[in-house]
């Protein structure tokens, strides 16, 4: 056992000797070259104009989309209670039974109430993209704020629908 322990330091030194021999070879240096110093300059500053107020022609469109979304939210809330009752009634029912079909139809009606909200969100997304591409920054904060609000409403509705669908057999 002692002869093996005496050889271990010698074996560890062998790879180190290879590293020492490579330093004098024809390998390129990793030092910084003169051409690399040319790129040590700060990039030019870009001036981005601050957004101005929302143009009057867009204010009416945003108000209409918000109104449509609020109406869809109210319709969703009205339809939610009967849908939850139908899904609860179908909880132990077999797939394709009368209660199961009624619950599926109720979920479909609940999803249909969201159409004005999803349409408004799609229109806002289109407007935001058009104005961003055209570099028309006036009103973008208002457009984005309404888009964010409607997206949150839609996400909450998605969660409700997903929960109802999980309660049905076969989902």
PAFISE-739825 format. One record per residue (C-alpha): x, y, z; residue number from 1; residue in three letters. Coordinates in steps of 0.2 Angstrom, whole numbers. Layout:
residues N
PT    xx    yy    zz   n res
PT     X     Y     Z NUM ALA
...
end
This chain:
residues 171
PT    xx    yy    zz   n res
PT     0     0     0   1 UNK
PT    14    12     4   2 UNK
PT    22    10   -13   3 UNK
PT     6    16   -21   4 UNK
PT     5    31   -10   5 UNK
PT    23    36   -15   6 UNK
PT    18    36   -33   7 UNK
PT     3    47   -32   8 UNK
PT    12    63   -31   9 UNK
PT    23    59   -46  10 UNK
PT     7    54   -56  11 UNK
PT    -1    71   -52  12 UNK
PT    14    80   -58  13 UNK
PT    14    73   -75  14 UNK
PT     0    83   -82  15 UNK
PT     7    99   -75  16 UNK
PT    23    96   -85  17 UNK
PT    13    96  -101  18 UNK
PT     6   113   -97  19 UNK
PT    23   120   -93  20 UNK
PT    29   114  -110  21 UNK
PT    15   121  -120  22 UNK
PT    19   139  -115  23 UNK
PT    34   140  -127  24 UNK
PT    25   133  -142  25 UNK
PT    17   141  -157  26 UNK
PT     1   145  -149  27 UNK
PT    -7   162  -151  28 UNK
PT    -7   174  -137  29 UNK
PT   -24   178  -128  30 UNK
PT   -18   196  -125  31 UNK
PT   -29   210  -131  32 UNK
PT   -24   215  -149  33 UNK
PT   -23   233  -155  34 UNK
PT   -39   231  -167  35 UNK
PT   -49   226  -152  36 UNK
PT   -47   243  -144  37 UNK
PT   -56   251  -158  38 UNK
PT   -73   245  -151  39 UNK
PT   -70   253  -133  40 UNK
PT   -81   268  -137  41 UNK
PT   -98   272  -130  42 UNK
PT  -113   269  -142  43 UNK
PT  -121   284  -149  44 UNK
PT  -136   290  -138  45 UNK
PT  -153   287  -146  46 UNK
PT  -166   301  -142  47 UNK
PT  -183   293  -139  48 UNK
PT  -197   306  -140  49 UNK
PT  -209   305  -125  50 UNK
PT  -227   300  -129  51 UNK
PT  -239   314  -130  52 UNK
PT  -258   314  -126  53 UNK
PT  -270   302  -134  54 UNK
PT  -276   308  -150  55 UNK
PT  -294   312  -150  56 UNK
PT  -299   300  -163  57 UNK
PT  -292   286  -153  58 UNK
PT  -300   291  -137  59 UNK
PT  -317   287  -143  60 UNK
PT  -311   270  -149  61 UNK
PT  -303   265  -133  62 UNK
PT  -319   271  -123  63 UNK
PT  -330   260  -135  64 UNK
PT  -318   245  -132  65 UNK
PT  -318   247  -114  66 UNK
PT  -337   248  -113  67 UNK
PT  -338   232  -124  68 UNK
PT  -326   223  -112  69 UNK
PT  -336   229   -96  70 UNK
PT  -352   223  -104  71 UNK
PT  -344   206  -108  72 UNK
PT  -338   205   -90  73 UNK
PT  -356   208   -84  74 UNK
PT  -363   196   -96  75 UNK
PT  -350   183   -90  76 UNK
PT  -354   186   -72  77 UNK
PT  -373   184   -75  78 UNK
PT  -370   168   -84  79 UNK
PT  -358   161   -72  80 UNK
PT  -370   156   -58  81 UNK
PT  -381   145   -69  82 UNK
PT  -366   137   -77  83 UNK
PT  -359   133   -60  84 UNK
PT  -375   125   -55  85 UNK
PT  -376   115   -71  86 UNK
PT  -358   109   -69  87 UNK
PT  -361   104   -51  88 UNK
PT  -377    94   -56  89 UNK
PT  -366    85   -69  90 UNK
PT  -352    81   -56  91 UNK
PT  -356    62   -55  92 UNK
PT  -364    60   -71  93 UNK
PT  -358    49   -85  94 UNK
PT  -351    57  -101  95 UNK
PT  -364    61  -114  96 UNK
PT  -378    59  -101  97 UNK
PT  -391    73  -100  98 UNK
PT  -383    82   -86  99 UNK
PT  -366    81   -94 100 UNK
PT  -373    88  -110 101 UNK
PT  -382   102  -101 102 UNK
PT  -366   107   -92 103 UNK
PT  -356   107  -108 104 UNK
PT  -369   119  -116 105 UNK
PT  -369   130  -101 106 UNK
PT  -350   131  -102 107 UNK
PT  -351   135  -121 108 UNK
PT  -364   149  -117 109 UNK
PT  -352   156  -104 110 UNK
PT  -338   156  -116 111 UNK
PT  -349   165  -129 112 UNK
PT  -352   179  -117 113 UNK
PT  -333   183  -119 114 UNK
PT  -334   188  -138 115 UNK
PT  -335   207  -136 116 UNK
PT  -320   206  -123 117 UNK
PT  -309   195  -135 118 UNK
PT  -314   206  -150 119 UNK
PT  -309   222  -141 120 UNK
PT  -293   215  -135 121 UNK
PT  -289   209  -153 122 UNK
PT  -293   227  -159 123 UNK
PT  -282   235  -146 124 UNK
PT  -267   223  -150 125 UNK
PT  -269   228  -168 126 UNK
PT  -269   246  -164 127 UNK
PT  -254   245  -153 128 UNK
PT  -244   236  -166 129 UNK
PT  -249   248  -180 130 UNK
PT  -244   263  -170 131 UNK
PT  -228   255  -164 132 UNK
PT  -223   251  -182 133 UNK
PT  -227   268  -188 134 UNK
PT  -218   275  -173 135 UNK
PT  -233   285  -167 136 UNK
PT  -230   285  -148 137 UNK
PT  -243   297  -144 138 UNK
PT  -256   288  -133 139 UNK
PT  -246   272  -132 140 UNK
PT  -247   272  -113 141 UNK
PT  -266   274  -113 142 UNK
PT  -268   260  -126 143 UNK
PT  -256   248  -117 144 UNK
PT  -265   252  -100 145 UNK
PT  -282   247  -107 146 UNK
PT  -274   232  -116 147 UNK
PT  -267   226   -99 148 UNK
PT  -284   229   -90 149 UNK
PT  -293   219  -103 150 UNK
PT  -280   205  -103 151 UNK
PT  -282   203   -84 152 UNK
PT  -301   202   -86 153 UNK
PT  -299   188   -99 154 UNK
PT  -286   179   -89 155 UNK
PT  -298   179   -74 156 UNK
PT  -312   172   -85 157 UNK
PT  -300   159   -92 158 UNK
PT  -297   153   -74 159 UNK
PT  -315   151   -70 160 UNK
PT  -318   142   -86 161 UNK
PT  -304   130   -83 162 UNK
PT  -310   126   -66 163 UNK
PT  -327   122   -72 164 UNK
PT  -321   111   -86 165 UNK
PT  -310   101   -73 166 UNK
PT  -326    98   -63 167 UNK
PT  -334    88   -77 168 UNK
PT  -331    70   -80 169 UNK
PT  -320    66   -95 170 UNK
PT  -310    82   -94 171 UNK
end
